[in-house]
């Protein structure tokens, strides 16, 4: 997939459309919960075995299970504003095997 090196986009910091430099980052894996987060979740009673938790008590319905690994990863594009030099991410990645900046 060919992506331009610069693109005119909305900058949330300048609050207007400016020229942005496009760079690609390596996708980071989702981190597991920290000890404190697990502890607070237990305290809140979201763990199983504490009565009925409504829709969270039932197991997830798995009718159409997808198998196999996806052939591509989602791109992690960062946009750096040329005026304020602050960068922000795109909200959703695009699946592409190869990303090329033109």
N, CA, C and O atoms as CSV, one atom per row, in Angstrom:
chain,resi,resn,atom,element,x,y,z
A,1,UNK,N,N,0.831,-1.174,0.000
A,1,UNK,CA,C,0.000,0.000,0.000
A,1,UNK,C,C,0.882,1.246,0.000
A,1,UNK,O,O,1.818,1.344,0.794
A,2,UNK,N,N,0.592,2.184,-0.877
A,2,UNK,CA,C,1.378,3.400,-0.979
A,2,UNK,C,C,0.687,4.532,-0.222
A,2,UNK,O,O,-0.488,4.822,-0.447
A,3,UNK,N,N,1.439,5.164,0.677
A,3,UNK,CA,C,0.919,6.250,1.500
A,3,UNK,C,C,1.808,7.474,1.283
A,3,UNK,O,O,3.032,7.342,1.279
A,4,UNK,N,N,1.219,8.675,1.099
A,4,UNK,CA,C,2.037,9.874,0.931
A,4,UNK,C,C,2.797,10.233,2.212
A,4,UNK,O,O,2.306,9.999,3.317
A,5,UNK,N,N,4.018,10.811,2.055
A,5,UNK,CA,C,4.844,11.171,3.215
A,5,UNK,C,C,4.229,12.304,4.016
A,5,UNK,O,O,4.352,12.344,5.240
A,6,UNK,N,N,3.565,13.226,3.325
A,6,UNK,CA,C,2.868,14.314,4.015
A,6,UNK,C,C,1.407,14.310,3.596
A,6,UNK,O,O,1.065,13.968,2.464
A,7,UNK,N,N,0.558,14.696,4.533
A,7,UNK,CA,C,-0.874,14.673,4.282
A,7,UNK,C,C,-1.514,15.828,5.033
A,7,UNK,O,O,-1.107,16.146,6.150
A,8,UNK,N,N,-2.516,16.461,4.426
A,8,UNK,CA,C,-3.216,17.536,5.107
A,8,UNK,C,C,-4.338,16.919,5.934
A,8,UNK,O,O,-5.264,16.315,5.394
A,9,UNK,N,N,-4.240,17.080,7.256
A,9,UNK,CA,C,-5.208,16.492,8.180
A,9,UNK,C,C,-5.591,17.488,9.267
A,9,UNK,O,O,-4.970,18.542,9.406
A,10,UNK,N,N,-6.614,17.143,10.030
A,10,UNK,CA,C,-7.035,17.981,11.147
A,10,UNK,C,C,-6.120,17.745,12.336
A,10,UNK,O,O,-5.912,16.603,12.746
A,11,UNK,N,N,-5.571,18.821,12.893
A,11,UNK,CA,C,-4.729,18.723,14.082
A,11,UNK,C,C,-5.583,19.045,15.304
A,11,UNK,O,O,-6.101,20.158,15.401
A,12,UNK,N,N,-5.750,18.098,16.253
A,12,UNK,CA,C,-6.578,18.358,17.431
A,12,UNK,C,C,-5.954,19.373,18.386
A,12,UNK,O,O,-6.643,19.923,19.246
A,13,UNK,N,N,-4.654,19.621,18.238
A,13,UNK,CA,C,-3.972,20.571,19.114
A,13,UNK,C,C,-4.085,22.003,18.576
A,13,UNK,O,O,-4.350,22.940,19.329
A,14,UNK,N,N,-3.878,22.156,17.256
A,14,UNK,CA,C,-4.027,23.477,16.619
A,14,UNK,C,C,-5.497,23.806,16.360
A,14,UNK,O,O,-5.858,24.969,16.177
A,15,UNK,N,N,-6.336,22.777,16.346
A,15,UNK,CA,C,-7.767,22.878,16.045
A,15,UNK,C,C,-8.038,23.417,14.640
A,15,UNK,O,O,-8.979,24.181,14.427
A,16,UNK,N,N,-7.191,23.003,13.676
A,16,UNK,CA,C,-7.412,23.361,12.270
A,16,UNK,C,C,-6.680,22.361,11.375
A,16,UNK,O,O,-5.871,21.568,11.857
A,17,UNK,N,N,-6.961,22.399,10.092
A,17,UNK,CA,C,-6.311,21.501,9.144
A,17,UNK,C,C,-4.914,22.021,8.816
A,17,UNK,O,O,-4.750,23.162,8.385
A,18,UNK,N,N,-3.911,21.169,9.027
A,18,UNK,CA,C,-2.519,21.529,8.741
A,18,UNK,C,C,-1.837,20.374,8.023
A,18,UNK,O,O,-2.393,19.282,7.908
A,19,UNK,N,N,-0.637,20.628,7.548
A,19,UNK,CA,C,0.174,19.598,6.887
A,19,UNK,C,C,0.776,18.695,7.971
A,19,UNK,O,O,1.312,19.180,8.968
A,20,UNK,N,N,0.681,17.376,7.761
A,20,UNK,CA,C,1.209,16.401,8.720
A,20,UNK,C,C,2.224,15.482,8.057
A,20,UNK,O,O,2.072,15.101,6.897
A,21,UNK,N,N,3.267,15.131,8.813
A,21,UNK,CA,C,4.249,14.169,8.347
A,21,UNK,C,C,3.785,12.789,8.824
A,21,UNK,O,O,3.435,12.621,9.993
A,22,UNK,N,N,3.782,11.807,7.925
A,22,UNK,CA,C,3.268,10.471,8.251
A,22,UNK,C,C,4.445,9.534,8.533
A,22,UNK,O,O,5.374,9.436,7.732
A,23,UNK,N,N,4.398,8.848,9.678
A,23,UNK,CA,C,5.407,7.844,10.024
A,23,UNK,C,C,4.701,6.589,10.496
A,23,UNK,O,O,3.548,6.628,10.927
A,24,UNK,N,N,5.418,5.467,10.407
A,24,UNK,CA,C,4.836,4.197,10.840
A,24,UNK,C,C,5.566,3.691,12.069
A,24,UNK,O,O,6.794,3.744,12.134
A,25,UNK,N,N,4.811,3.197,13.047
A,25,UNK,CA,C,5.365,2.619,14.264
A,25,UNK,C,C,5.092,1.136,14.296
A,25,UNK,O,O,4.218,0.636,13.587
A,26,UNK,N,N,5.846,0.433,15.123
A,26,UNK,CA,C,5.605,-0.985,15.303
A,26,UNK,C,C,4.412,-1.140,16.230
A,26,UNK,O,O,4.341,-0.481,17.268
A,27,UNK,N,N,3.477,-2.004,15.866
A,27,UNK,CA,C,2.290,-2.244,16.686
A,27,UNK,C,C,2.727,-2.894,17.996
A,27,UNK,O,O,3.467,-3.877,17.995
A,28,UNK,N,N,2.264,-2.340,19.105
A,28,UNK,CA,C,2.618,-2.892,20.413
A,28,UNK,C,C,1.520,-3.842,20.884
A,28,UNK,O,O,0.336,-3.620,20.631
A,29,UNK,N,N,1.933,-4.897,21.567
A,29,UNK,CA,C,0.975,-5.876,22.085
A,29,UNK,C,C,0.229,-5.289,23.270
A,29,UNK,O,O,0.778,-4.471,24.008
A,30,UNK,N,N,-1.011,-5.699,23.456
A,30,UNK,CA,C,-1.818,-5.213,24.576
A,30,UNK,C,C,-1.218,-5.740,25.873
A,30,UNK,O,O,-0.958,-6.937,26.003
A,31,UNK,N,N,-1.001,-4.847,26.826
A,31,UNK,CA,C,-0.392,-5.256,28.091
A,31,UNK,C,C,-1.440,-5.901,28.986
A,31,UNK,O,O,-2.617,-5.544,28.938
A,32,UNK,N,N,-1.003,-6.850,29.800
A,32,UNK,CA,C,-1.920,-7.505,30.728
A,32,UNK,C,C,-2.194,-6.549,31.885
A,32,UNK,O,O,-1.455,-5.590,32.106
A,33,UNK,N,N,-3.250,-6.824,32.603
A,33,UNK,CA,C,-3.614,-5.957,33.720
A,33,UNK,C,C,-2.549,-5.983,34.807
A,33,UNK,O,O,-1.936,-7.017,35.076
A,34,UNK,N,N,-2.346,-4.850,35.413
A,34,UNK,CA,C,-1.402,-4.747,36.523
A,34,UNK,C,C,-2.048,-5.360,37.776
A,34,UNK,O,O,-3.258,-5.582,37.823
A,35,UNK,N,N,-1.231,-5.621,38.762
A,35,UNK,CA,C,-1.698,-6.266,39.991
A,35,UNK,C,C,-2.806,-5.468,40.650
A,35,UNK,O,O,-3.799,-6.044,41.094
A,36,UNK,N,N,-2.656,-4.163,40.722
A,36,UNK,CA,C,-3.653,-3.294,41.351
A,36,UNK,C,C,-4.985,-3.328,40.636
A,36,UNK,O,O,-6.039,-3.314,41.273
A,37,UNK,N,N,-4.942,-3.374,39.295
A,37,UNK,CA,C,-6.170,-3.406,38.503
A,37,UNK,C,C,-6.936,-4.696,38.755
A,37,UNK,O,O,-8.161,-4.691,38.878
A,38,UNK,N,N,-6.194,-5.811,38.831
A,38,UNK,CA,C,-6.819,-7.105,39.110
A,38,UNK,C,C,-7.450,-7.090,40.502
A,38,UNK,O,O,-8.560,-7.584,40.703
A,39,UNK,N,N,-6.724,-6.517,41.448
A,39,UNK,CA,C,-7.196,-6.436,42.829
A,39,UNK,C,C,-8.489,-5.622,42.907
A,39,UNK,O,O,-9.440,-6.036,43.569
A,40,UNK,N,N,-8.530,-4.476,42.239
A,40,UNK,CA,C,-9.713,-3.620,42.262
A,40,UNK,C,C,-10.907,-4.290,41.580
A,40,UNK,O,O,-12.048,-4.124,42.010
A,41,UNK,N,N,-10.635,-5.045,40.515
A,41,UNK,CA,C,-11.708,-5.777,39.820
A,41,UNK,C,C,-12.309,-6.840,40.731
A,41,UNK,O,O,-13.523,-7.048,40.742
A,42,UNK,N,N,-11.454,-7.507,41.488
A,42,UNK,CA,C,-11.928,-8.514,42.445
A,42,UNK,C,C,-12.779,-7.863,43.532
A,42,UNK,O,O,-13.821,-8.393,43.917
A,43,UNK,N,N,-12.326,-6.714,44.022
A,43,UNK,CA,C,-13.030,-5.994,45.078
A,43,UNK,C,C,-14.414,-5.558,44.591
A,43,UNK,O,O,-15.380,-5.570,45.354
A,44,UNK,N,N,-14.500,-5.172,43.313
A,44,UNK,CA,C,-15.753,-4.716,42.736
A,44,UNK,C,C,-16.744,-5.862,42.569
A,44,UNK,O,O,-17.942,-5.630,42.407
A,45,UNK,N,N,-16.243,-7.112,42.606
A,45,UNK,CA,C,-17.124,-8.269,42.503
A,45,UNK,C,C,-17.402,-8.680,41.077
A,45,UNK,O,O,-18.449,-9.263,40.794
A,46,UNK,N,N,-16.472,-8.384,40.161
A,46,UNK,CA,C,-16.660,-8.774,38.777
A,46,UNK,C,C,-16.135,-10.180,38.495
A,46,UNK,O,O,-16.267,-10.701,37.387
A,47,UNK,N,N,-15.533,-10.785,39.531
A,47,UNK,CA,C,-15.040,-12.153,39.369
A,47,UNK,C,C,-16.205,-13.115,39.451
A,47,UNK,O,O,-17.226,-12.808,40.067
A,48,UNK,N,N,-16.064,-14.272,38.837
A,48,UNK,CA,C,-17.138,-15.272,38.869
A,48,UNK,C,C,-17.272,-15.860,40.274
A,48,UNK,O,O,-16.314,-15.879,41.047
A,49,UNK,N,N,-18.469,-16.337,40.588
A,49,UNK,CA,C,-18.688,-16.994,41.863
A,49,UNK,C,C,-19.275,-16.085,42.920
A,49,UNK,O,O,-19.380,-16.480,44.081
A,50,UNK,N,N,-19.666,-14.861,42.541
A,50,UNK,CA,C,-20.279,-13.968,43.519
A,50,UNK,C,C,-21.702,-13.652,43.086
A,50,UNK,O,O,-22.068,-12.484,42.956
A,51,UNK,N,N,-22.496,-14.675,42.864
A,51,UNK,CA,C,-23.885,-14.481,42.487
A,51,UNK,C,C,-24.047,-14.140,41.019
A,51,UNK,O,O,-23.142,-14.354,40.212
A,52,UNK,N,N,-25.207,-13.609,40.686
A,52,UNK,CA,C,-25.541,-13.325,39.302
A,52,UNK,C,C,-24.985,-11.967,38.892
A,52,UNK,O,O,-25.248,-10.956,39.544
A,53,UNK,N,N,-24.205,-11.951,37.794
A,53,UNK,CA,C,-23.695,-10.685,37.277
A,53,UNK,C,C,-24.439,-10.275,36.000
A,53,UNK,O,O,-23.878,-9.605,35.133
A,54,UNK,N,N,-25.696,-10.681,35.901
A,54,UNK,CA,C,-26.483,-10.304,34.733
A,54,UNK,C,C,-25.962,-10.938,33.468
A,54,UNK,O,O,-25.777,-12.154,33.405
A,55,UNK,N,N,-25.723,-10.115,32.451
A,55,UNK,CA,C,-25.272,-10.659,31.160
A,55,UNK,C,C,-23.849,-11.206,31.202
A,55,UNK,O,O,-23.434,-11.920,30.289
A,56,UNK,N,N,-23.094,-10.877,32.257
A,56,UNK,CA,C,-21.727,-11.367,32.372
A,56,UNK,C,C,-21.668,-12.762,32.998
A,56,UNK,O,O,-20.600,-13.372,33.050
A,57,UNK,N,N,-22.805,-13.268,33.471
A,57,UNK,CA,C,-22.831,-14.594,34.075
A,57,UNK,C,C,-22.888,-15.689,33.021
A,57,UNK,O,O,-22.421,-16.805,33.245
A,58,UNK,N,N,-23.467,-15.359,31.864
A,58,UNK,CA,C,-23.615,-16.365,30.821
A,58,UNK,C,C,-22.353,-16.463,29.988
A,58,UNK,O,O,-21.665,-15.459,29.802
A,59,UNK,N,N,-22.021,-17.672,29.470
A,59,UNK,CA,C,-20.852,-17.791,28.608
A,59,UNK,C,C,-21.112,-17.143,27.253
A,59,UNK,O,O,-22.256,-17.031,26.814
A,60,UNK,N,N,-20.048,-16.723,26.605
A,60,UNK,CA,C,-20.178,-16.082,25.295
A,60,UNK,C,C,-20.656,-17.095,24.269
A,60,UNK,O,O,-20.220,-18.246,24.278
A,61,UNK,N,N,-21.550,-16.671,23.388
A,61,UNK,CA,C,-22.070,-17.550,22.351
A,61,UNK,C,C,-21.063,-17.588,21.209
A,61,UNK,O,O,-20.766,-16.561,20.600
A,62,UNK,N,N,-20.541,-18.770,20.924
A,62,UNK,CA,C,-19.570,-18.908,19.838
A,62,UNK,C,C,-20.180,-19.800,18.768
A,62,UNK,O,O,-20.055,-21.024,18.815
A,63,UNK,N,N,-20.841,-19.170,17.801
A,63,UNK,CA,C,-21.479,-19.915,16.735
A,63,UNK,C,C,-20.560,-20.032,15.525
A,63,UNK,O,O,-20.320,-21.127,15.015
A,64,UNK,N,N,-20.048,-18.886,15.072
A,64,UNK,CA,C,-19.190,-18.861,13.883
A,64,UNK,C,C,-17.766,-18.569,14.325
A,64,UNK,O,O,-17.342,-17.414,14.360
A,65,UNK,N,N,-17.033,-19.617,14.660
A,65,UNK,CA,C,-15.685,-19.428,15.155
A,65,UNK,C,C,-14.710,-19.321,13.992
A,65,UNK,O,O,-14.681,-20.171,13.102
A,66,UNK,N,N,-13.902,-18.243,14.020
A,66,UNK,CA,C,-12.902,-18.059,12.970
A,66,UNK,C,C,-11.630,-18.784,13.371
A,66,UNK,O,O,-11.179,-18.665,14.511
A,67,UNK,N,N,-11.057,-19.523,12.457
A,67,UNK,CA,C,-9.824,-20.231,12.766
A,67,UNK,C,C,-8.710,-19.725,11.869
A,67,UNK,O,O,-8.961,-19.128,10.822
A,68,UNK,N,N,-7.494,-19.966,12.282
A,68,UNK,CA,C,-6.340,-19.566,11.477
A,68,UNK,C,C,-5.866,-18.165,11.809
A,68,UNK,O,O,-6.572,-17.376,12.438
A,69,UNK,N,N,-4.640,-17.876,11.365
A,69,UNK,CA,C,-4.029,-16.588,11.645
A,69,UNK,C,C,-4.292,-15.636,10.489
A,69,UNK,O,O,-4.368,-16.058,9.336
A,70,UNK,N,N,-4.431,-14.358,10.797
A,70,UNK,CA,C,-4.615,-13.358,9.750
A,70,UNK,C,C,-3.282,-13.161,9.027
A,70,UNK,O,O,-2.214,-13.269,9.629
A,71,UNK,N,N,-3.361,-12.873,7.738
A,71,UNK,CA,C,-2.147,-12.760,6.916
A,71,UNK,C,C,-1.457,-11.418,7.095
A,71,UNK,O,O,-0.274,-11.276,6.787
A,72,UNK,N,N,-2.199,-10.428,7.596
A,72,UNK,CA,C,-1.634,-9.082,7.716
A,72,UNK,C,C,-1.860,-8.515,9.106
A,72,UNK,O,O,-2.722,-8.978,9.853
A,73,UNK,N,N,-1.060,-7.491,9.441
A,73,UNK,CA,C,-1.233,-6.748,10.686
A,73,UNK,C,C,-1.810,-5.393,10.336
A,73,UNK,O,O,-1.662,-4.924,9.207
A,74,UNK,N,N,-2.462,-4.765,11.290
A,74,UNK,CA,C,-2.986,-3.425,11.048
A,74,UNK,C,C,-1.850,-2.415,11.179
A,74,UNK,O,O,-0.978,-2.553,12.038
A,75,UNK,N,N,-1.871,-1.394,10.313
A,75,UNK,CA,C,-0.813,-0.387,10.328
A,75,UNK,C,C,-1.008,0.554,11.504
A,75,UNK,O,O,-2.135,0.855,11.898
A,76,UNK,N,N,0.114,1.018,12.062
A,76,UNK,CA,C,0.095,1.953,13.179
A,76,UNK,C,C,0.723,3.243,12.670
A,76,UNK,O,O,1.932,3.442,12.791
A,77,UNK,N,N,-0.098,4.117,12.102
A,77,UNK,CA,C,0.413,5.347,11.505
A,77,UNK,C,C,0.322,6.496,12.500
A,77,UNK,O,O,-0.688,6.670,13.181
A,78,UNK,N,N,1.414,7.286,12.571
A,78,UNK,CA,C,1.443,8.479,13.420
A,78,UNK,C,C,1.512,9.691,12.515
A,78,UNK,O,O,2.217,9.690,11.506
A,79,UNK,N,N,0.780,10.715,12.882
A,79,UNK,CA,C,0.760,11.948,12.105
A,79,UNK,C,C,1.340,13.073,12.957
A,79,UNK,O,O,0.825,13.377,14.034
A,80,UNK,N,N,2.422,13.692,12.465
A,80,UNK,CA,C,3.070,14.781,13.205
A,80,UNK,C,C,2.763,16.102,12.532
A,80,UNK,O,O,3.066,16.292,11.354
A,81,UNK,N,N,2.157,17.020,13.283
A,81,UNK,CA,C,1.800,18.336,12.752
A,81,UNK,C,C,3.074,19.127,12.484
A,81,UNK,O,O,3.978,19.150,13.319
A,82,UNK,N,N,3.152,19.774,11.328
A,82,UNK,CA,C,4.345,20.518,10.949
A,82,UNK,C,C,4.396,21.877,11.646
A,82,UNK,O,O,5.451,22.511,11.671
A,83,UNK,N,N,3.286,22.335,12.210
A,83,UNK,CA,C,3.259,23.642,12.880
A,83,UNK,C,C,3.565,23.505,14.370
A,83,UNK,O,O,4.504,24.124,14.871
A,84,UNK,N,N,2.771,22.690,15.084
A,84,UNK,CA,C,2.984,22.558,16.538
A,84,UNK,C,C,3.903,21.391,16.901
A,84,UNK,O,O,4.270,21.245,18.067
A,85,UNK,N,N,4.281,20.564,15.937
A,85,UNK,CA,C,5.203,19.417,16.104
A,85,UNK,C,C,4.670,18.333,17.048
A,85,UNK,O,O,5.431,17.487,17.518
A,86,UNK,N,N,3.361,18.359,17.324
A,86,UNK,CA,C,2.765,17.310,18.161
A,86,UNK,C,C,2.229,16.226,17.250
A,86,UNK,O,O,1.767,16.500,16.142
A,87,UNK,N,N,2.295,14.977,17.731
A,87,UNK,CA,C,1.834,13.875,16.894
A,87,UNK,C,C,0.621,13.201,17.510
A,87,UNK,O,O,0.451,13.173,18.729
A,88,UNK,N,N,-0.216,12.661,16.637
A,88,UNK,CA,C,-1.371,11.890,17.066
A,88,UNK,C,C,-1.527,10.695,16.148
A,88,UNK,O,O,-0.958,10.653,15.057
A,89,UNK,N,N,-2.317,9.710,16.610
A,89,UNK,CA,C,-2.491,8.466,15.860
A,89,UNK,C,C,-3.775,8.500,15.061
A,89,UNK,O,O,-4.654,9.332,15.289
A,90,UNK,N,N,-3.864,7.562,14.105
A,90,UNK,CA,C,-5.130,7.367,13.411
A,90,UNK,C,C,-6.014,6.539,14.329
A,90,UNK,O,O,-5.511,5.786,15.162
A,91,UNK,N,N,-7.329,6.673,14.183
A,91,UNK,CA,C,-8.219,5.962,15.095
A,91,UNK,C,C,-8.351,4.489,14.736
A,91,UNK,O,O,-8.610,3.668,15.616
A,92,UNK,N,N,-8.177,4.133,13.461
A,92,UNK,CA,C,-8.299,2.737,13.059
A,92,UNK,C,C,-7.229,2.404,12.031
A,92,UNK,O,O,-7.031,3.146,11.069
A,93,UNK,N,N,-6.547,1.298,12.233
A,93,UNK,CA,C,-5.510,0.881,11.298
A,93,UNK,C,C,-6.084,0.250,10.044
A,93,UNK,O,O,-7.220,-0.224,10.037
A,94,UNK,N,N,-5.291,0.247,8.986
A,94,UNK,CA,C,-5.676,-0.368,7.722
A,94,UNK,C,C,-4.832,-1.619,7.559
A,94,UNK,O,O,-3.625,-1.589,7.796
A,95,UNK,N,N,-5.450,-2.710,7.159
A,95,UNK,CA,C,-4.699,-3.945,6.965
A,95,UNK,C,C,-3.915,-3.878,5.670
A,95,UNK,O,O,-4.479,-3.653,4.600
A,96,UNK,N,N,-2.610,-4.075,5.777
A,96,UNK,CA,C,-1.763,-4.063,4.585
A,96,UNK,C,C,-0.537,-4.933,4.845
A,96,UNK,O,O,0.026,-4.922,5.939
A,97,UNK,N,N,-0.128,-5.694,3.814
A,97,UNK,CA,C,1.059,-6.532,3.959
A,97,UNK,C,C,2.313,-5.689,3.965
A,97,UNK,O,O,3.225,-5.915,4.761
A,98,UNK,N,N,2.354,-4.696,3.057
A,98,UNK,CA,C,3.541,-3.866,2.912
A,98,UNK,C,C,3.107,-2.406,2.808
A,98,UNK,O,O,2.230,-2.069,2.011
A,99,UNK,N,N,3.715,-1.551,3.605
A,99,UNK,CA,C,3.399,-0.123,3.573
A,99,UNK,C,C,4.599,0.615,3.003
A,99,UNK,O,O,5.725,0.451,3.474
A,100,UNK,N,N,4.345,1.436,1.976
A,100,UNK,CA,C,5.413,2.175,1.308
A,100,UNK,C,C,5.052,3.652,1.299
A,100,UNK,O,O,3.946,4.030,0.913
A,101,UNK,N,N,6.008,4.494,1.734
A,101,UNK,CA,C,5.771,5.945,1.743
A,101,UNK,C,C,6.293,6.548,0.448
A,101,UNK,O,O,7.454,6.360,0.085
A,102,UNK,N,N,5.413,7.283,-0.252
A,102,UNK,CA,C,5.745,7.849,-1.563
A,102,UNK,C,C,5.885,9.355,-1.445
A,102,UNK,O,O,6.163,10.028,-2.437
